[in-house]
Amino acid sequence: MTNNNNERNDGLIKGISKEANEFVHHTVDTSGKIVKSISGEGGLVGKTVDSSGKIVKKISDTGNNVIGNTVDTSSKVFKNVSEKAFKKKSNIILNPQSTIIPSLF
C-alpha cells in the first residue's frame, strides 16, 4: 500500500466510526425527545432519560476516540515497518570478478 492508500483507509475507518458515533447521538436525542413528549419534561422519567442518554453518548465518544487512536497507532507502526523493510540500502558493490568490495559512497 502506498501512503495515499493508507490515508484513504484511515479516513474510511475514522469516517465510519464518526458516522456511527453521530448516529448514536442522534438516536439518543430522538428517543429522549419521544419519551419526554409522552412522560413530560421535568419528571423523574425525563431526568432518567437525560442521565442515561449522557452515559450512552460518553461511551460512544470513548469508543470513537479509541478507534481513532488505534488507527493512528497502527498506521504509524505500518509506515515504520514498511520503511525499514523496503528501504534499499546498499553499502557494498560487486566488481567484475564477483568479489565484494565495501562501497565508499
Secondary structure as UniProt FT lines:
FT   HELIX           3..39
FT   HELIX           44..86
FT   STRAND          92..94
FT   TURN            96..97
FT   STRAND          100..102
//
